[in-house]
Amino acid sequence: MNDNSNLKNMQIKDDGYYTQTRPEMLKYIPDSAKKILDVGCGEGTFSKQLKEKNTREIWGIELDEKSAEIAKQKLDKVFVGDVNSLMDKLPDNYFDVIIFNDILEHLIDPYQILNKIKTKLTPEAIIVSSLPNVRYLLNLVNLIFKKQWKYEDSGILDKTHLRFFTEKSIIDMFDSLNYELVKIEGINSIESWKFKVFNFLTFGFFSDTKHLQFACVAKPKR
């Protein structure tokens, strides 16, 4: 069974899903990176920003055919399909950065993909990813107090998510695959005095719950 057979329902996503600019993730892409692969590139909106910022060669992989056709007008090369089945079409030792913005949680086996894709990286290359935080405060409130675990069209409990992550499980995943996690930061976070008081009163135990997602930079250990 491959990821393609289980991600068909991603093709019924609202059009906005494929046009996200994700400006908060731009800072994690080094200016020195010249060859980039954007896995789950959507319509190429995020990667187009990278090309406009600096001269780069950017490839994309996108499952949704309509979005991939639009991305082809913006990026240097775009493959249509799931990353697992397209792995052999990617050149070895080629990319300075491989991006997984909100993609790993949609895969049947993200561990396998992260392990296999190492061969496509140059010696100093990095993996940049964003992953949803299942311990996000509003999600915990729904689970604990409302006794609700309801799948939705988007968000933490997106109905197309096959994997769920916490900060600790993200760290464990990269470590188990022999990656060095260079950076992990919470993004799209709750910033309010109420949360700060709550966090103080609980001795920081829930500090990770203010983050909707985690941005990660990892590289294979040499």
Secondary structure, 3 states (H helix, E strand, C coil): CCHHHHCHHHHHCCHHHHCCCCHHHHHHCCCCCCEEEEECCCCCHHHHHHHHHCCCEEEEEECCHHHHHHHCCCCCEEEECCHHHHHHHCCCCCEEEEEEECCHHHCCCHHHHHHHHHHHEEEEEEEEEEEECCCCHHHHHHHHCCCCCCCECCCCCECCCCCCCCHHHHHHHHHHCCEEEEEEEEEEECCCHHHHHHHHHCCCCCHHHHEEEEEEEEEECC
